[in-house]
Amino acid sequence: MSSRPTTCQPESLSILFLGSSPSPLSISFHQIRHRDPPPTRRFADQSPAMASTSAAACPWDALPEHLQERILSLLPLTALIPVAAVSRALRRIVRSPAFHALLSQHRLDAFFLLSPRLAFHPLSRRPLPVPLPDSSWSSPPLVSCASPSLIVTVASLLRLPPLPDRSYLIAVIVPRSFSSRRDYSLVAVTTGAAVLSYTINSADPSPQWVPRGELPLPFALLGNAAVASDRARLFVLGRGPDALLVLDLVTSEWTVPPVVMPHGLTTAHLFVLNDRLFLLGGVEIFGVLERIVVWQLNNNEEAVGGWLEVARMPMEMFDELVAGRHGSFWHFQAADRMGTVCLYNALDGRLVMFDAVDCAWTAMPQVSGLDPEESRRWFGHVVEPGVELLLGQH
């Protein structure tokens, strides 16, 4: 199947410097075609006619360096690696600490883990080796934060007190000013009729699990969690029964907004984009998966029935992703980062990407050669590269 994206009418459209065309990097190289200046003659020494001719032949050289830095800083970090190979001048820019200070998190700088060694890269639209120093993890992640990137494994918990009795982790919360891999908070909940919650701040000199509020309803299991943009709330999926839960990270109080969950919901996944909460999931009818839908929660969270359908996966992509497993208990997994959501069928190596910014679905080439069970354990976690990539350290 072609990887051409299928679009729908988005509620709002964001225009990026680097879009989602099938060959996004070719745009950058065409616009940034750079030649090292002759060593014996500076641009300022040229006559106006010669300068004009030179600028027309190579407009990038005519820009002041601070403008070059600003333009390059709009590119994904992973797109800057081949840019650095164009010339010595560009390599000097992208490796300078002053330029690194201009960089910000880009939604296309994501590696969706397929195994401890391989990850799907949306910008390249294919699996790539994990370009991070932590790619030698000895065990699958327990929880993770996609941006800023942080993976919590069993080894990460060795320096912390043991988890409370009969509890499991549901979220890791990383502050916006992420300066240390030991500066994060963990949220855990217990199993049983009365669900209790605990948090721990790893940055404390003597970290301890602190009891928080009790969930207002009993749940068989809690699904994935999504941190609000302001880092003040944690949205959590309750399963058995289905419900939306909200943990106030300031007051530690749990609430269940009067929001009716979609009927027949299965394989559900919450994600946040631009202060808006989204829900992606399958819809079952009589035990058979019929479609995959994206809903957005209305701004008025107190409104009953507040989920509004904003996108639906095209049927040809749906059939390819599910690969005939419509009546199976297990269908697919989902992971997200900054509005990019990947849906993965590890048993058949099927992968579909949903771009919530442009409201576009794209079917990716089939993934092969991976152990399905290992891949299921690792998928669901996303990592982002650091400036070490530009320095050639990884």
C-alpha positions as CSV (number, residue, x, y, z in Angstrom):
1,M,0.0,0.0,0.0
2,S,1.2,3.5,-0.7
3,S,2.4,5.6,2.2
4,R,0.6,8.6,0.9
5,P,-1.2,10.2,3.8
6,T,-5.0,10.3,3.9
7,T,-6.2,13.5,5.4
8,C,-9.4,14.7,7.0
9,Q,-10.6,18.2,7.8
10,P,-8.6,19.3,10.9
11,E,-10.1,21.5,13.6
12,S,-6.9,23.7,13.4
13,L,-4.0,23.5,11.0
14,S,-0.4,24.2,12.0
15,I,2.1,25.1,9.3
16,L,5.6,23.7,10.0
17,F,8.8,24.7,8.4
18,L,9.3,21.0,7.6
19,G,6.0,19.4,6.7
20,S,5.0,15.8,6.3
21,S,5.8,15.3,2.6
22,P,7.1,11.9,1.5
23,S,10.6,13.4,1.1
24,P,10.8,16.2,3.6
25,L,14.6,16.4,3.7
26,S,14.9,17.2,0.0
27,I,13.3,20.5,0.6
28,S,15.9,21.5,3.2
29,F,18.8,20.5,1.0
30,H,17.5,22.3,-2.0
31,Q,17.1,25.5,0.1
32,I,20.3,25.1,1.9
33,R,22.8,24.4,-0.8
34,H,26.0,25.8,0.5
35,R,29.5,26.2,-0.8
36,D,32.5,27.2,1.3
37,P,33.7,30.7,0.4
38,P,36.9,31.1,-1.5
39,P,39.8,31.5,0.9
40,T,41.3,34.5,-0.7
41,R,38.3,36.8,-1.1
42,R,35.6,37.7,1.4
43,F,32.1,38.5,0.4
44,A,32.5,42.0,1.9
45,D,35.5,42.7,-0.5
46,Q,33.5,42.1,-3.6
47,S,32.0,44.8,-5.8
48,P,28.2,45.3,-5.6
49,A,27.8,43.6,-9.0
50,M,29.8,40.7,-8.0
51,A,28.1,40.4,-4.6
52,S,24.7,40.5,-6.3
53,T,25.7,37.7,-8.7
54,S,27.2,35.7,-5.9
55,A,24.1,36.1,-3.7
56,A,21.9,35.1,-6.6
57,A,24.0,32.0,-7.3
58,C,24.1,31.0,-3.6
59,P,21.5,32.9,-1.5
60,W,22.2,31.0,1.6
61,D,25.8,32.5,1.8
62,A,24.3,36.0,1.6
63,L,22.4,35.6,4.9
64,P,24.0,36.7,8.1
65,E,25.1,33.9,10.3
66,H,22.5,34.6,13.0
67,L,19.7,34.2,10.4
68,Q,21.2,31.0,9.2
69,E,21.2,29.8,12.8
70,R,17.6,30.8,13.3
71,I,16.5,29.0,10.1
72,L,18.4,25.8,10.9
73,S,17.0,25.8,14.4
74,L,13.5,25.2,12.9
75,L,14.6,21.9,11.5
76,P,14.3,18.6,13.5
77,L,17.5,17.7,15.2
78,T,17.8,14.4,13.2
79,A,17.5,16.4,9.9
80,L,20.5,18.5,10.9
81,I,22.9,15.5,10.8
82,P,23.1,15.4,7.0
83,V,23.0,19.2,6.8
84,A,26.2,19.3,8.8
85,A,27.9,17.3,6.0
86,V,27.2,19.9,3.4
87,S,30.1,22.3,4.3
88,R,32.6,23.2,7.0
89,A,30.6,26.4,7.8
90,L,27.4,24.5,8.4
91,R,29.1,21.9,10.4
92,R,30.6,24.6,12.6
93,I,27.2,26.2,13.2
94,V,25.3,23.0,14.1
95,R,28.0,21.9,16.5
96,S,28.3,25.2,18.3
97,P,26.9,25.6,21.9
98,A,25.3,28.9,20.9
99,F,23.3,27.1,18.2
100,H,22.3,24.3,20.6
101,A,20.8,26.9,22.9
102,L,18.4,27.9,20.1
103,L,17.1,24.3,19.6
104,S,13.7,23.3,21.0
105,Q,11.8,20.1,21.0
106,H,10.5,19.2,17.5
107,R,7.6,16.9,17.0
108,L,9.4,15.0,14.2
109,D,12.3,14.1,16.5
110,A,10.9,10.9,17.8
111,F,12.0,7.3,18.0
112,F,9.1,4.9,18.7
113,L,10.8,1.8,20.2
114,L,10.1,-1.5,18.5
115,S,12.8,-3.3,20.4
116,P,15.9,-2.4,22.5
117,R,17.8,-1.9,19.2
118,L,15.3,-0.7,16.7
119,A,12.8,2.2,16.6
120,F,10.4,3.7,14.1
121,H,11.4,7.2,13.0
122,P,8.5,9.3,11.6
123,L,10.7,11.7,9.8
124,S,12.5,8.9,7.9
125,R,9.3,6.8,7.8
126,R,11.2,3.6,8.5
127,P,12.7,1.7,11.4
128,L,16.2,2.9,12.4
129,P,18.8,1.8,15.0
130,V,18.1,3.5,18.3
131,P,20.6,6.4,18.3
132,L,20.8,6.8,22.1
133,P,23.3,5.8,24.7
134,D,20.6,4.0,26.7
135,S,19.9,1.6,23.8
136,S,21.6,-1.1,25.8
137,W,18.7,-1.4,28.3
138,S,18.7,-4.7,30.1
139,S,14.9,-4.8,30.6
140,P,11.8,-3.3,28.9
141,P,10.6,0.1,30.1
142,L,8.0,0.2,32.9
143,V,6.8,3.7,32.2
144,S,8.2,6.6,30.1
145,C,7.9,10.2,29.3
146,A,8.2,11.1,25.6
147,S,9.2,14.7,25.8
148,P,11.5,15.5,27.6
149,S,12.6,11.9,27.0
150,L,12.9,9.6,30.0
151,I,12.7,5.8,30.2
152,V,12.1,4.2,33.6
153,T,13.2,0.6,33.9
154,V,13.6,-1.9,36.8
155,A,17.2,-0.7,37.1
156,S,16.0,2.9,37.5
157,L,14.1,1.9,40.6
158,L,17.0,0.2,42.4
159,R,18.1,3.4,44.0
160,L,14.5,4.2,45.2
161,P,12.4,2.6,48.0
162,P,10.4,-0.5,46.9
163,L,7.0,0.1,45.4
164,P,4.1,0.0,47.9
165,D,2.5,-3.3,48.4
166,R,0.3,-4.5,45.5
167,S,1.1,-1.4,43.4
168,Y,2.2,-0.7,39.9
169,L,3.5,2.3,38.0
170,I,1.2,4.3,35.8
171,A,3.1,7.5,34.9
172,V,6.4,9.3,35.2
173,I,6.2,13.1,35.2
174,V,9.1,15.2,34.1
175,P,9.3,18.9,34.7
176,R,9.6,21.3,31.8
177,S,13.1,22.4,32.9
178,F,14.4,18.9,32.7
179,S,18.1,19.2,33.9
180,S,18.8,15.8,35.3
181,R,17.7,12.2,34.7
182,R,17.1,12.0,38.4
183,D,14.6,14.9,38.4
184,Y,11.2,13.3,38.0
185,S,8.1,12.0,39.8
186,L,6.5,8.6,39.7
187,V,2.8,7.8,40.2
188,A,1.8,4.3,41.4
189,V,-1.6,2.8,42.2
190,T,-2.6,-0.4,44.0
191,T,-4.8,-3.2,42.8
192,G,-7.9,-4.4,44.7
193,A,-11.3,-3.1,45.6
194,A,-10.0,0.2,47.1
195,V,-7.5,1.7,44.7
196,L,-4.9,3.8,46.5
197,S,-2.3,6.1,44.8
198,Y,1.3,7.1,45.7
199,T,3.9,9.5,44.4
200,I,7.6,9.8,44.8
201,N,10.0,12.6,43.8
202,S,13.3,11.1,42.8
203,A,15.1,14.4,43.3
204,D,14.5,14.4,47.0
205,P,17.6,13.7,49.1
206,S,15.7,10.9,50.8
207,P,12.9,10.0,48.4
208,Q,9.9,8.2,49.9
209,W,6.6,7.0,48.6
210,V,3.9,9.4,49.7
211,P,0.3,8.3,50.0
212,R,-2.1,10.3,47.9
213,G,-5.8,10.2,47.4
214,E,-8.0,7.1,47.0
215,L,-9.7,6.7,43.7
216,P,-13.4,7.5,44.0
217,L,-14.5,4.3,42.2
218,P,-13.1,0.8,42.1
219,F,-11.4,-0.1,38.7
220,A,-10.2,-3.5,37.5
221,L,-7.2,-1.8,35.8
222,L,-5.9,1.7,34.9
223,G,-4.8,2.2,31.3
224,N,-2.4,4.8,29.9
225,A,-1.9,8.2,31.4
226,A,-1.3,11.6,29.7
227,V,0.2,14.6,31.5
228,A,-1.5,18.0,30.9
229,S,0.5,20.7,29.2
230,D,0.7,22.7,32.4
231,R,2.1,19.6,34.3
232,A,-0.7,20.2,36.9
233,R,-3.0,17.3,36.0
234,L,-2.7,13.7,35.0
235,F,-5.4,12.2,32.8
236,V,-5.8,8.4,33.3
237,L,-8.0,5.8,31.6
238,G,-10.0,3.7,33.9
239,R,-10.9,0.2,32.6
240,G,-13.6,-2.0,34.1
241,P,-15.6,0.2,34.1
242,D,-14.4,2.6,31.4
243,A,-14.0,6.2,32.7
244,L,-11.8,9.2,32.5
245,L,-9.9,10.0,35.7
246,V,-8.1,13.1,36.6
247,L,-5.4,13.4,39.3
248,D,-4.7,16.9,40.5
249,L,-0.9,16.9,40.9
250,V,-1.0,19.9,43.2
251,T,-3.7,18.8,45.6
252,S,-3.3,15.0,45.0
253,E,-7.1,14.6,44.6
254,W,-8.7,12.3,42.1
255,T,-11.9,13.2,40.3
256,V,-14.1,11.4,37.7
257,P,-15.6,14.1,35.4
258,P,-19.1,13.3,34.1
259,V,-17.9,12.3,30.7
260,V,-19.5,9.4,28.9
261,M,-16.9,7.1,27.3
262,P,-17.5,6.0,23.7
263,H,-19.6,2.8,23.5
264,G,-17.7,-0.4,22.6
265,L,-14.3,1.2,23.3
266,T,-11.3,-1.1,23.1
267,T,-7.5,-0.6,22.9
268,A,-7.9,3.0,24.1
269,H,-5.1,5.5,24.3
270,L,-5.1,9.1,25.7
271,F,-2.8,11.9,24.5
272,V,-2.5,15.6,24.9
273,L,-1.8,18.2,22.2
274,N,-1.9,22.0,22.6
275,D,-3.8,21.8,25.9
276,R,-6.5,19.6,24.3
277,L,-7.2,16.0,25.4
278,F,-7.6,13.3,22.7
279,L,-8.7,9.7,22.9
280,L,-7.8,7.1,20.2
281,G,-9.3,3.7,20.3
282,G,-11.0,0.9,18.5
283,V,-14.8,0.4,18.5
284,E,-16.1,-3.1,18.9
285,I,-19.6,-4.3,17.9
286,F,-20.6,-7.7,19.3
287,G,-16.9,-8.5,20.0
288,V,-15.7,-7.6,16.5
289,L,-13.4,-4.6,16.0
290,E,-15.1,-2.4,13.4
291,R,-13.1,0.8,13.2
292,I,-10.5,3.0,14.8
293,V,-11.5,6.5,15.8
294,V,-10.0,9.7,17.3
295,W,-12.1,11.7,19.7
296,Q,-11.4,15.1,21.3
297,L,-12.7,16.1,24.7
298,N,-14.8,19.3,24.6
299,N,-13.3,22.3,26.4
300,N,-16.1,22.0,28.9
301,E,-15.1,18.9,30.8
302,E,-18.3,19.1,32.9
303,A,-20.4,18.4,29.8
304,V,-21.9,14.9,29.7
305,G,-21.0,13.1,26.5
306,G,-18.1,15.5,25.9
307,W,-16.1,13.3,23.4
308,L,-16.3,14.6,19.8
309,E,-15.2,12.4,16.9
310,V,-12.5,14.3,14.9
311,A,-10.9,11.6,12.8
312,R,-11.5,8.0,11.6
313,M,-8.9,5.7,10.1
314,P,-9.6,4.9,6.4
315,M,-10.9,1.4,6.0
316,E,-8.0,0.2,3.7
317,M,-5.5,1.2,6.4
318,F,-7.7,-0.3,9.1
319,D,-7.8,-3.6,7.3
320,E,-4.1,-3.6,6.8
321,L,-3.3,-2.7,10.4
322,V,-5.6,-5.3,12.0
323,A,-4.6,-7.9,9.4
324,G,-7.7,-10.0,9.9
325,R,-7.7,-10.0,13.7
326,H,-11.0,-8.2,14.0
327,G,-12.4,-10.7,16.5
328,S,-9.2,-11.2,18.5
329,F,-8.8,-10.1,22.1
330,W,-5.6,-8.3,21.1
331,H,-5.5,-5.9,18.1
332,F,-2.8,-3.2,18.3
333,Q,-0.8,-0.9,20.6
334,A,-0.5,2.9,20.5
335,A,2.2,5.4,21.5
336,D,2.4,9.2,21.1
337,R,4.7,12.2,21.2
338,M,3.7,15.8,20.5
339,G,0.7,14.9,18.4
340,T,2.3,12.0,16.4
341,V,0.6,8.8,17.3
342,C,1.9,5.4,16.1
343,L,-0.4,2.3,16.0
344,Y,1.4,-1.0,15.9
345,N,0.4,-4.6,15.3
346,A,3.5,-6.4,16.5
347,L,2.2,-9.9,15.5
348,D,2.0,-8.9,11.9
349,G,4.5,-6.0,11.8
350,R,1.9,-3.5,10.7
351,L,2.4,0.2,11.5
352,V,0.1,3.2,10.9
353,M,0.9,6.8,11.9
354,F,-1.6,9.4,12.8
355,D,-0.6,13.1,12.6
356,A,-2.9,15.0,14.9
357,V,-1.6,18.3,13.8
358,D,-2.5,17.8,10.2
359,C,-5.2,15.2,10.9
360,A,-3.5,12.7,8.5
361,W,-3.2,8.9,8.5
362,T,-0.2,7.2,6.9
363,A,0.4,3.5,6.4
364,M,4.1,2.5,6.9
365,P,6.0,-0.3,5.3
366,Q,5.6,-3.6,7.1
367,V,8.2,-4.3,9.8
368,S,9.9,-7.7,9.6
369,G,12.6,-9.6,11.4
370,L,11.5,-8.7,15.0
371,D,10.3,-11.1,17.7
372,P,6.6,-10.3,18.2
373,E,6.6,-10.9,22.0
374,E,9.8,-8.8,22.5
375,S,8.4,-6.1,20.3
376,R,5.1,-6.0,22.2
377,R,7.0,-5.4,25.5
378,W,9.1,-2.5,24.1
379,F,6.5,-0.7,22.0
380,G,4.6,2.1,23.7
381,H,7.6,4.1,24.7
382,V,9.2,7.0,22.7
383,V,12.6,8.5,23.0
384,E,14.1,11.7,21.5
385,P,17.7,12.4,20.6
386,G,19.9,15.0,22.1
387,V,22.6,17.3,20.8
388,E,25.1,14.5,21.2
389,L,24.0,13.4,17.7
390,L,25.2,16.6,16.2
391,L,28.6,16.1,17.9
392,G,29.0,12.7,16.4
393,Q,28.9,10.9,19.8
394,H,26.2,8.4,19.0
